[in-house]
Amino acid sequence: MKQRLKQAGDRATQTRNAVATRLRAAGAVSRATATTIAFDAGEAKLIDRMIAFGAVKETPEGARWLDERRFVDFRKEGLASVLGYLALAGFAAAGALAATG
């Protein structure tokens, strides 16, 4: 279970970093430089989460840009979630061992 959580966390990190890299490469780092970029289905889900968090901003016309300060906070929140899941898995494993022991 720990391995699956780690792999899921790695994929999420890679996708998050890929989205940020694409926005930066397009120069979309402010409202004035916002742009429209097509994202695949997996990235689109993440973009929706990033918009809800404020890490990616969207104009009424649908152009997007990366808010670097909020992106740092978004990364920290993602790490906290992964660590929380790992801790939960660890407690579950310890409980299972204690119950059988």
Phi and psi restraints in degrees (range 20) as a CNS / XPLOR table:
assign (resid 1 and name C) (resid 2 and name N)
       (resid 2 and name CA) (resid 2 and name C) 1.0 -59.3 20.0 2
assign (resid 2 and name N) (resid 2 and name CA)
       (resid 2 and name C) (resid 3 and name N) 1.0 -40.9 20.0 2
assign (resid 2 and name C) (resid 3 and name N)
       (resid 3 and name CA) (resid 3 and name C) 1.0 -64.0 20.0 2
assign (resid 3 and name N) (resid 3 and name CA)
       (resid 3 and name C) (resid 4 and name N) 1.0 -42.6 20.0 2
assign (resid 3 and name C) (resid 4 and name N)
       (resid 4 and name CA) (resid 4 and name C) 1.0 -63.4 20.0 2
assign (resid 4 and name N) (resid 4 and name CA)
       (resid 4 and name C) (resid 5 and name N) 1.0 -40.2 20.0 2
assign (resid 4 and name C) (resid 5 and name N)
       (resid 5 and name CA) (resid 5 and name C) 1.0 -64.9 20.0 2
assign (resid 5 and name N) (resid 5 and name CA)
       (resid 5 and name C) (resid 6 and name N) 1.0 -40.0 20.0 2
assign (resid 5 and name C) (resid 6 and name N)
       (resid 6 and name CA) (resid 6 and name C) 1.0 -64.0 20.0 2
assign (resid 6 and name N) (resid 6 and name CA)
       (resid 6 and name C) (resid 7 and name N) 1.0 -43.7 20.0 2
assign (resid 6 and name C) (resid 7 and name N)
       (resid 7 and name CA) (resid 7 and name C) 1.0 -63.3 20.0 2
assign (resid 7 and name N) (resid 7 and name CA)
       (resid 7 and name C) (resid 8 and name N) 1.0 -42.3 20.0 2
assign (resid 7 and name C) (resid 8 and name N)
       (resid 8 and name CA) (resid 8 and name C) 1.0 -63.3 20.0 2
assign (resid 8 and name N) (resid 8 and name CA)
       (resid 8 and name C) (resid 9 and name N) 1.0 -41.3 20.0 2
assign (resid 8 and name C) (resid 9 and name N)
       (resid 9 and name CA) (resid 9 and name C) 1.0 -63.7 20.0 2
assign (resid 9 and name N) (resid 9 and name CA)
       (resid 9 and name C) (resid 10 and name N) 1.0 -40.4 20.0 2
assign (resid 9 and name C) (resid 10 and name N)
       (resid 10 and name CA) (resid 10 and name C) 1.0 -63.2 20.0 2
assign (resid 10 and name N) (resid 10 and name CA)
       (resid 10 and name C) (resid 11 and name N) 1.0 -43.7 20.0 2
assign (resid 10 and name C) (resid 11 and name N)
       (resid 11 and name CA) (resid 11 and name C) 1.0 -63.5 20.0 2
assign (resid 11 and name N) (resid 11 and name CA)
       (resid 11 and name C) (resid 12 and name N) 1.0 -42.8 20.0 2
assign (resid 11 and name C) (resid 12 and name N)
       (resid 12 and name CA) (resid 12 and name C) 1.0 -63.2 20.0 2
assign (resid 12 and name N) (resid 12 and name CA)
       (resid 12 and name C) (resid 13 and name N) 1.0 -41.8 20.0 2
assign (resid 12 and name C) (resid 13 and name N)
       (resid 13 and name CA) (resid 13 and name C) 1.0 -63.4 20.0 2
assign (resid 13 and name N) (resid 13 and name CA)
       (resid 13 and name C) (resid 14 and name N) 1.0 -44.6 20.0 2
assign (resid 13 and name C) (resid 14 and name N)
       (resid 14 and name CA) (resid 14 and name C) 1.0 -62.3 20.0 2
assign (resid 14 and name N) (resid 14 and name CA)
       (resid 14 and name C) (resid 15 and name N) 1.0 -43.5 20.0 2
assign (resid 14 and name C) (resid 15 and name N)
       (resid 15 and name CA) (resid 15 and name C) 1.0 -65.4 20.0 2
assign (resid 15 and name N) (resid 15 and name CA)
       (resid 15 and name C) (resid 16 and name N) 1.0 -44.9 20.0 2
assign (resid 15 and name C) (resid 16 and name N)
       (resid 16 and name CA) (resid 16 and name C) 1.0 -59.8 20.0 2
assign (resid 16 and name N) (resid 16 and name CA)
       (resid 16 and name C) (resid 17 and name N) 1.0 -45.5 20.0 2
assign (resid 16 and name C) (resid 17 and name N)
       (resid 17 and name CA) (resid 17 and name C) 1.0 -68.2 20.0 2
assign (resid 17 and name N) (resid 17 and name CA)
       (resid 17 and name C) (resid 18 and name N) 1.0 -36.1 20.0 2
assign (resid 17 and name C) (resid 18 and name N)
       (resid 18 and name CA) (resid 18 and name C) 1.0 -64.2 20.0 2
assign (resid 18 and name N) (resid 18 and name CA)
       (resid 18 and name C) (resid 19 and name N) 1.0 -42.1 20.0 2
assign (resid 18 and name C) (resid 19 and name N)
       (resid 19 and name CA) (resid 19 and name C) 1.0 -62.3 20.0 2
assign (resid 19 and name N) (resid 19 and name CA)
       (resid 19 and name C) (resid 20 and name N) 1.0 -47.4 20.0 2
assign (resid 19 and name C) (resid 20 and name N)
       (resid 20 and name CA) (resid 20 and name C) 1.0 -63.0 20.0 2
assign (resid 20 and name N) (resid 20 and name CA)
       (resid 20 and name C) (resid 21 and name N) 1.0 -40.6 20.0 2
assign (resid 20 and name C) (resid 21 and name N)
       (resid 21 and name CA) (resid 21 and name C) 1.0 -63.9 20.0 2
assign (resid 21 and name N) (resid 21 and name CA)
       (resid 21 and name C) (resid 22 and name N) 1.0 -42.2 20.0 2
assign (resid 21 and name C) (resid 22 and name N)
       (resid 22 and name CA) (resid 22 and name C) 1.0 -63.9 20.0 2
assign (resid 22 and name N) (resid 22 and name CA)
       (resid 22 and name C) (resid 23 and name N) 1.0 -41.5 20.0 2
assign (resid 22 and name C) (resid 23 and name N)
       (resid 23 and name CA) (resid 23 and name C) 1.0 -65.9 20.0 2
assign (resid 23 and name N) (resid 23 and name CA)
       (resid 23 and name C) (resid 24 and name N) 1.0 -43.1 20.0 2
assign (resid 23 and name C) (resid 24 and name N)
       (resid 24 and name CA) (resid 24 and name C) 1.0 -63.3 20.0 2
assign (resid 24 and name N) (resid 24 and name CA)
       (resid 24 and name C) (resid 25 and name N) 1.0 -44.5 20.0 2
assign (resid 24 and name C) (resid 25 and name N)
       (resid 25 and name CA) (resid 25 and name C) 1.0 -61.0 20.0 2
assign (resid 25 and name N) (resid 25 and name CA)
       (resid 25 and name C) (resid 26 and name N) 1.0 -32.5 20.0 2
assign (resid 25 and name C) (resid 26 and name N)
       (resid 26 and name CA) (resid 26 and name C) 1.0 -80.6 20.0 2
assign (resid 26 and name N) (resid 26 and name CA)
       (resid 26 and name C) (resid 27 and name N) 1.0 -4.7 20.0 2
assign (resid 26 and name C) (resid 27 and name N)
       (resid 27 and name CA) (resid 27 and name C) 1.0 79.1 20.0 2
assign (resid 27 and name N) (resid 27 and name CA)
       (resid 27 and name C) (resid 28 and name N) 1.0 12.2 20.0 2
assign (resid 27 and name C) (resid 28 and name N)
       (resid 28 and name CA) (resid 28 and name C) 1.0 -85.4 20.0 2
assign (resid 28 and name N) (resid 28 and name CA)
       (resid 28 and name C) (resid 29 and name N) 1.0 75.4 20.0 2
assign (resid 28 and name C) (resid 29 and name N)
       (resid 29 and name CA) (resid 29 and name C) 1.0 -122.5 20.0 2
assign (resid 29 and name N) (resid 29 and name CA)
       (resid 29 and name C) (resid 30 and name N) 1.0 9.1 20.0 2
assign (resid 29 and name C) (resid 30 and name N)
       (resid 30 and name CA) (resid 30 and name C) 1.0 -156.5 20.0 2
assign (resid 30 and name N) (resid 30 and name CA)
       (resid 30 and name C) (resid 31 and name N) 1.0 166.5 20.0 2
assign (resid 30 and name C) (resid 31 and name N)
       (resid 31 and name CA) (resid 31 and name C) 1.0 -59.2 20.0 2
assign (resid 31 and name N) (resid 31 and name CA)
       (resid 31 and name C) (resid 32 and name N) 1.0 -37.8 20.0 2
assign (resid 31 and name C) (resid 32 and name N)
       (resid 32 and name CA) (resid 32 and name C) 1.0 -66.6 20.0 2
assign (resid 32 and name N) (resid 32 and name CA)
       (resid 32 and name C) (resid 33 and name N) 1.0 -26.0 20.0 2
assign (resid 32 and name C) (resid 33 and name N)
       (resid 33 and name CA) (resid 33 and name C) 1.0 -110.5 20.0 2
assign (resid 33 and name N) (resid 33 and name CA)
       (resid 33 and name C) (resid 34 and name N) 1.0 13.4 20.0 2
assign (resid 33 and name C) (resid 34 and name N)
       (resid 34 and name CA) (resid 34 and name C) 1.0 -58.0 20.0 2
assign (resid 34 and name N) (resid 34 and name CA)
       (resid 34 and name C) (resid 35 and name N) 1.0 147.6 20.0 2
assign (resid 34 and name C) (resid 35 and name N)
       (resid 35 and name CA) (resid 35 and name C) 1.0 -144.1 20.0 2
assign (resid 35 and name N) (resid 35 and name CA)
       (resid 35 and name C) (resid 36 and name N) 1.0 165.9 20.0 2
assign (resid 35 and name C) (resid 36 and name N)
       (resid 36 and name CA) (resid 36 and name C) 1.0 -101.5 20.0 2
assign (resid 36 and name N) (resid 36 and name CA)
       (resid 36 and name C) (resid 37 and name N) 1.0 126.5 20.0 2
assign (resid 36 and name C) (resid 37 and name N)
       (resid 37 and name CA) (resid 37 and name C) 1.0 -129.6 20.0 2
assign (resid 37 and name N) (resid 37 and name CA)
       (resid 37 and name C) (resid 38 and name N) 1.0 136.4 20.0 2
assign (resid 37 and name C) (resid 38 and name N)
       (resid 38 and name CA) (resid 38 and name C) 1.0 -82.7 20.0 2
assign (resid 38 and name N) (resid 38 and name CA)
       (resid 38 and name C) (resid 39 and name N) 1.0 130.2 20.0 2
assign (resid 38 and name C) (resid 39 and name N)
       (resid 39 and name CA) (resid 39 and name C) 1.0 -115.8 20.0 2
assign (resid 39 and name N) (resid 39 and name CA)
       (resid 39 and name C) (resid 40 and name N) 1.0 151.7 20.0 2
assign (resid 39 and name C) (resid 40 and name N)
       (resid 40 and name CA) (resid 40 and name C) 1.0 -74.7 20.0 2
assign (resid 40 and name N) (resid 40 and name CA)
       (resid 40 and name C) (resid 41 and name N) 1.0 176.1 20.0 2
assign (resid 40 and name C) (resid 41 and name N)
       (resid 41 and name CA) (resid 41 and name C) 1.0 -59.4 20.0 2
assign (resid 41 and name N) (resid 41 and name CA)
       (resid 41 and name C) (resid 42 and name N) 1.0 -43.7 20.0 2
assign (resid 41 and name C) (resid 42 and name N)
       (resid 42 and name CA) (resid 42 and name C) 1.0 -64.5 20.0 2
assign (resid 42 and name N) (resid 42 and name CA)
       (resid 42 and name C) (resid 43 and name N) 1.0 -41.4 20.0 2
assign (resid 42 and name C) (resid 43 and name N)
       (resid 43 and name CA) (resid 43 and name C) 1.0 -68.7 20.0 2
assign (resid 43 and name N) (resid 43 and name CA)
       (resid 43 and name C) (resid 44 and name N) 1.0 -35.2 20.0 2
assign (resid 43 and name C) (resid 44 and name N)
       (resid 44 and name CA) (resid 44 and name C) 1.0 -62.2 20.0 2
assign (resid 44 and name N) (resid 44 and name CA)
       (resid 44 and name C) (resid 45 and name N) 1.0 -39.8 20.0 2
assign (resid 44 and name C) (resid 45 and name N)
       (resid 45 and name CA) (resid 45 and name C) 1.0 -61.6 20.0 2
assign (resid 45 and name N) (resid 45 and name CA)
       (resid 45 and name C) (resid 46 and name N) 1.0 -44.5 20.0 2
assign (resid 45 and name C) (resid 46 and name N)
       (resid 46 and name CA) (resid 46 and name C) 1.0 -65.4 20.0 2
assign (resid 46 and name N) (resid 46 and name CA)
       (resid 46 and name C) (resid 47 and name N) 1.0 -41.8 20.0 2
assign (resid 46 and name C) (resid 47 and name N)
       (resid 47 and name CA) (resid 47 and name C) 1.0 -56.5 20.0 2
assign (resid 47 and name N) (resid 47 and name CA)
       (resid 47 and name C) (resid 48 and name N) 1.0 -43.0 20.0 2
assign (resid 47 and name C) (resid 48 and name N)
       (resid 48 and name CA) (resid 48 and name C) 1.0 -59.7 20.0 2
assign (resid 48 and name N) (resid 48 and name CA)
       (resid 48 and name C) (resid 49 and name N) 1.0 -42.4 20.0 2
assign (resid 48 and name C) (resid 49 and name N)
       (resid 49 and name CA) (resid 49 and name C) 1.0 -65.5 20.0 2
assign (resid 49 and name N) (resid 49 and name CA)
       (resid 49 and name C) (resid 50 and name N) 1.0 -40.6 20.0 2
assign (resid 49 and name C) (resid 50 and name N)
       (resid 50 and name CA) (resid 50 and name C) 1.0 -67.1 20.0 2
assign (resid 50 and name N) (resid 50 and name CA)
       (resid 50 and name C) (resid 51 and name N) 1.0 -36.7 20.0 2
assign (resid 50 and name C) (resid 51 and name N)
       (resid 51 and name CA) (resid 51 and name C) 1.0 -66.0 20.0 2
assign (resid 51 and name N) (resid 51 and name CA)
       (resid 51 and name C) (resid 52 and name N) 1.0 -44.8 20.0 2
assign (resid 51 and name C) (resid 52 and name N)
       (resid 52 and name CA) (resid 52 and name C) 1.0 -60.6 20.0 2
assign (resid 52 and name N) (resid 52 and name CA)
       (resid 52 and name C) (resid 53 and name N) 1.0 -35.8 20.0 2
assign (resid 52 and name C) (resid 53 and name N)
       (resid 53 and name CA) (resid 53 and name C) 1.0 -77.7 20.0 2
assign (resid 53 and name N) (resid 53 and name CA)
       (resid 53 and name C) (resid 54 and name N) 1.0 -27.9 20.0 2
assign (resid 53 and name C) (resid 54 and name N)
       (resid 54 and name CA) (resid 54 and name C) 1.0 101.7 20.0 2
assign (resid 54 and name N) (resid 54 and name CA)
       (resid 54 and name C) (resid 55 and name N) 1.0 3.8 20.0 2
assign (resid 54 and name C) (resid 55 and name N)
       (resid 55 and name CA) (resid 55 and name C) 1.0 -74.3 20.0 2
assign (resid 55 and name N) (resid 55 and name CA)
       (resid 55 and name C) (resid 56 and name N) 1.0 -29.9 20.0 2
assign (resid 55 and name C) (resid 56 and name N)
       (resid 56 and name CA) (resid 56 and name C) 1.0 -119.8 20.0 2
assign (resid 56 and name N) (resid 56 and name CA)
       (resid 56 and name C) (resid 57 and name N) 1.0 132.5 20.0 2
assign (resid 56 and name C) (resid 57 and name N)
       (resid 57 and name CA) (resid 57 and name C) 1.0 -105.4 20.0 2
assign (resid 57 and name N) (resid 57 and name CA)
       (resid 57 and name C) (resid 58 and name N) 1.0 153.7 20.0 2
assign (resid 57 and name C) (resid 58 and name N)
       (resid 58 and name CA) (resid 58 and name C) 1.0 -133.5 20.0 2
assign (resid 58 and name N) (resid 58 and name CA)
       (resid 58 and name C) (resid 59 and name N) 1.0 135.7 20.0 2
assign (resid 58 and name C) (resid 59 and name N)
       (resid 59 and name CA) (resid 59 and name C) 1.0 -82.4 20.0 2
assign (resid 59 and name N) (resid 59 and name CA)
       (resid 59 and name C) (resid 60 and name N) 1.0 163.9 20.0 2
assign (resid 59 and name C) (resid 60 and name N)
       (resid 60 and name CA) (resid 60 and name C) 1.0 -58.3 20.0 2
assign (resid 60 and name N) (resid 60 and name CA)
       (resid 60 and name C) (resid 61 and name N) 1.0 -25.3 20.0 2
assign (resid 60 and name C) (resid 61 and name N)
       (resid 61 and name CA) (resid 61 and name C) 1.0 -82.5 20.0 2
assign (resid 61 and name N) (resid 61 and name CA)
       (resid 61 and name C) (resid 62 and name N) 1.0 -7.1 20.0 2
assign (resid 61 and name C) (resid 62 and name N)
       (resid 62 and name CA) (resid 62 and name C) 1.0 97.0 20.0 2
assign (resid 62 and name N) (resid 62 and name CA)
       (resid 62 and name C) (resid 63 and name N) 1.0 1.7 20.0 2
assign (resid 62 and name C) (resid 63 and name N)
       (resid 63 and name CA) (resid 63 and name C) 1.0 -75.6 20.0 2
assign (resid 63 and name N) (resid 63 and name CA)
       (resid 63 and name C) (resid 64 and name N) 1.0 147.5 20.0 2
assign (resid 63 and name C) (resid 64 and name N)
       (resid 64 and name CA) (resid 64 and name C) 1.0 -126.5 20.0 2
assign (resid 64 and name N) (resid 64 and name CA)
       (resid 64 and name C) (resid 65 and name N) 1.0 155.2 20.0 2
assign (resid 64 and name C) (resid 65 and name N)
       (resid 65 and name CA) (resid 65 and name C) 1.0 -147.8 20.0 2
assign (resid 65 and name N) (resid 65 and name CA)
       (resid 65 and name C) (resid 66 and name N) 1.0 158.0 20.0 2
assign (resid 65 and name C) (resid 66 and name N)
       (resid 66 and name CA) (resid 66 and name C) 1.0 -90.8 20.0 2
assign (resid 66 and name N) (resid 66 and name CA)
       (resid 66 and name C) (resid 67 and name N) 1.0 124.3 20.0 2
assign (resid 66 and name C) (resid 67 and name N)
       (resid 67 and name CA) (resid 67 and name C) 1.0 -92.1 20.0 2
assign (resid 67 and name N) (resid 67 and name CA)
       (resid 67 and name C) (resid 68 and name N) 1.0 102.0 20.0 2
assign (resid 67 and name C) (resid 68 and name N)
       (resid 68 and name CA) (resid 68 and name C) 1.0 -57.6 20.0 2
assign (resid 68 and name N) (resid 68 and name CA)
       (resid 68 and name C) (resid 69 and name N) 1.0 -41.3 20.0 2
assign (resid 68 and name C) (resid 69 and name N)
       (resid 69 and name CA) (resid 69 and name C) 1.0 -64.6 20.0 2
assign (resid 69 and name N) (resid 69 and name CA)
       (resid 69 and name C) (resid 70 and name N) 1.0 -45.6 20.0 2
assign (resid 69 and name C) (resid 70 and name N)
       (resid 70 and name CA) (resid 70 and name C) 1.0 -69.0 20.0 2
assign (resid 70 and name N) (resid 70 and name CA)
       (resid 70 and name C) (resid 71 and name N) 1.0 -30.3 20.0 2
assign (resid 70 and name C) (resid 71 and name N)
       (resid 71 and name CA) (resid 71 and name C) 1.0 -63.5 20.0 2
assign (resid 71 and name N) (resid 71 and name CA)
       (resid 71 and name C) (resid 72 and name N) 1.0 -39.3 20.0 2
assign (resid 71 and name C) (resid 72 and name N)
       (resid 72 and name CA) (resid 72 and name C) 1.0 -60.9 20.0 2
assign (resid 72 and name N) (resid 72 and name CA)
       (resid 72 and name C) (resid 73 and name N) 1.0 -43.7 20.0 2
assign (resid 72 and name C) (resid 73 and name N)
       (resid 73 and name CA) (resid 73 and name C) 1.0 -64.8 20.0 2
assign (resid 73 and name N) (resid 73 and name CA)
       (resid 73 and name C) (resid 74 and name N) 1.0 -38.5 20.0 2
assign (resid 73 and name C) (resid 74 and name N)
       (resid 74 and name CA) (resid 74 and name C) 1.0 -62.6 20.0 2
assign (resid 74 and name N) (resid 74 and name CA)
       (resid 74 and name C) (resid 75 and name N) 1.0 -41.8 20.0 2
assign (resid 74 and name C) (resid 75 and name N)
       (resid 75 and name CA) (resid 75 and name C) 1.0 -62.4 20.0 2
assign (resid 75 and name N) (resid 75 and name CA)
       (resid 75 and name C) (resid 76 and name N) 1.0 -43.2 20.0 2
assign (resid 75 and name C) (resid 76 and name N)
       (resid 76 and name CA) (resid 76 and name C) 1.0 -62.8 20.0 2
assign (resid 76 and name N) (resid 76 and name CA)
       (resid 76 and name C) (resid 77 and name N) 1.0 -40.7 20.0 2
assign (resid 76 and name C) (resid 77 and name N)
       (resid 77 and name CA) (resid 77 and name C) 1.0 -65.0 20.0 2
assign (resid 77 and name N) (resid 77 and name CA)
       (resid 77 and name C) (resid 78 and name N) 1.0 -39.6 20.0 2
assign (resid 77 and name C) (resid 78 and name N)
       (resid 78 and name CA) (resid 78 and name C) 1.0 -62.2 20.0 2
assign (resid 78 and name N) (resid 78 and name CA)
       (resid 78 and name C) (resid 79 and name N) 1.0 -42.3 20.0 2
assign (resid 78 and name C) (resid 79 and name N)
       (resid 79 and name CA) (resid 79 and name C) 1.0 -64.2 20.0 2
assign (resid 79 and name N) (resid 79 and name CA)
       (resid 79 and name C) (resid 80 and name N) 1.0 -41.9 20.0 2
assign (resid 79 and name C) (resid 80 and name N)
       (resid 80 and name CA) (resid 80 and name C) 1.0 -62.1 20.0 2
assign (resid 80 and name N) (resid 80 and name CA)
       (resid 80 and name C) (resid 81 and name N) 1.0 -38.7 20.0 2
assign (resid 80 and name C) (resid 81 and name N)
       (resid 81 and name CA) (resid 81 and name C) 1.0 -64.4 20.0 2
assign (resid 81 and name N) (resid 81 and name CA)
       (resid 81 and name C) (resid 82 and name N) 1.0 -45.8 20.0 2
assign (resid 81 and name C) (resid 82 and name N)
       (resid 82 and name CA) (resid 82 and name C) 1.0 -61.9 20.0 2
assign (resid 82 and name N) (resid 82 and name CA)
       (resid 82 and name C) (resid 83 and name N) 1.0 -44.7 20.0 2
assign (resid 82 and name C) (resid 83 and name N)
       (resid 83 and name CA) (resid 83 and name C) 1.0 -63.5 20.0 2
assign (resid 83 and name N) (resid 83 and name CA)
       (resid 83 and name C) (resid 84 and name N) 1.0 -37.0 20.0 2
assign (resid 83 and name C) (resid 84 and name N)
       (resid 84 and name CA) (resid 84 and name C) 1.0 -63.6 20.0 2
assign (resid 84 and name N) (resid 84 and name CA)
       (resid 84 and name C) (resid 85 and name N) 1.0 -43.6 20.0 2
assign (resid 84 and name C) (resid 85 and name N)
       (resid 85 and name CA) (resid 85 and name C) 1.0 -64.5 20.0 2
assign (resid 85 and name N) (resid 85 and name CA)
       (resid 85 and name C) (resid 86 and name N) 1.0 -40.5 20.0 2
assign (resid 85 and name C) (resid 86 and name N)
       (resid 86 and name CA) (resid 86 and name C) 1.0 -64.2 20.0 2
assign (resid 86 and name N) (resid 86 and name CA)
       (resid 86 and name C) (resid 87 and name N) 1.0 -40.7 20.0 2
assign (resid 86 and name C) (resid 87 and name N)
       (resid 87 and name CA) (resid 87 and name C) 1.0 -64.0 20.0 2
assign (resid 87 and name N) (resid 87 and name CA)
       (resid 87 and name C) (resid 88 and name N) 1.0 -42.7 20.0 2
assign (resid 87 and name C) (resid 88 and name N)
       (resid 88 and name CA) (resid 88 and name C) 1.0 -61.7 20.0 2
assign (resid 88 and name N) (resid 88 and name CA)
       (resid 88 and name C) (resid 89 and name N) 1.0 -43.1 20.0 2
assign (resid 88 and name C) (resid 89 and name N)
       (resid 89 and name CA) (resid 89 and name C) 1.0 -63.2 20.0 2
assign (resid 89 and name N) (resid 89 and name CA)
       (resid 89 and name C) (resid 90 and name N) 1.0 -38.8 20.0 2
assign (resid 89 and name C) (resid 90 and name N)
       (resid 90 and name CA) (resid 90 and name C) 1.0 -64.5 20.0 2
assign (resid 90 and name N) (resid 90 and name CA)
       (resid 90 and name C) (resid 91 and name N) 1.0 -43.1 20.0 2
assign (resid 90 and name C) (resid 91 and name N)
       (resid 91 and name CA) (resid 91 and name C) 1.0 -65.4 20.0 2
assign (resid 91 and name N) (resid 91 and name CA)
       (resid 91 and name C) (resid 92 and name N) 1.0 -38.9 20.0 2
assign (resid 91 and name C) (resid 92 and name N)
       (resid 92 and name CA) (resid 92 and name C) 1.0 -64.2 20.0 2
assign (resid 92 and name N) (resid 92 and name CA)
       (resid 92 and name C) (resid 93 and name N) 1.0 -41.9 20.0 2
assign (resid 92 and name C) (resid 93 and name N)
       (resid 93 and name CA) (resid 93 and name C) 1.0 -66.0 20.0 2
assign (resid 93 and name N) (resid 93 and name CA)
       (resid 93 and name C) (resid 94 and name N) 1.0 -42.3 20.0 2
assign (resid 93 and name C) (resid 94 and name N)
       (resid 94 and name CA) (resid 94 and name C) 1.0 -63.5 20.0 2
assign (resid 94 and name N) (resid 94 and name CA)
       (resid 94 and name C) (resid 95 and name N) 1.0 -39.8 20.0 2
assign (resid 94 and name C) (resid 95 and name N)
       (resid 95 and name CA) (resid 95 and name C) 1.0 -64.8 20.0 2
assign (resid 95 and name N) (resid 95 and name CA)
       (resid 95 and name C) (resid 96 and name N) 1.0 -40.3 20.0 2
assign (resid 95 and name C) (resid 96 and name N)
       (resid 96 and name CA) (resid 96 and name C) 1.0 -64.6 20.0 2
assign (resid 96 and name N) (resid 96 and name CA)
       (resid 96 and name C) (resid 97 and name N) 1.0 -40.7 20.0 2
assign (resid 96 and name C) (resid 97 and name N)
       (resid 97 and name CA) (resid 97 and name C) 1.0 -66.3 20.0 2
assign (resid 97 and name N) (resid 97 and name CA)
       (resid 97 and name C) (resid 98 and name N) 1.0 -40.7 20.0 2
assign (resid 97 and name C) (resid 98 and name N)
       (resid 98 and name CA) (resid 98 and name C) 1.0 -66.5 20.0 2
assign (resid 98 and name N) (resid 98 and name CA)
       (resid 98 and name C) (resid 99 and name N) 1.0 -35.6 20.0 2
assign (resid 98 and name C) (resid 99 and name N)
       (resid 99 and name CA) (resid 99 and name C) 1.0 -70.0 20.0 2
assign (resid 99 and name N) (resid 99 and name CA)
       (resid 99 and name C) (resid 100 and name N) 1.0 -31.0 20.0 2
assign (resid 99 and name C) (resid 100 and name N)
       (resid 100 and name CA) (resid 100 and name C) 1.0 -90.0 20.0 2
assign (resid 100 and name N) (resid 100 and name CA)
       (resid 100 and name C) (resid 101 and name N) 1.0 -15.3 20.0 2
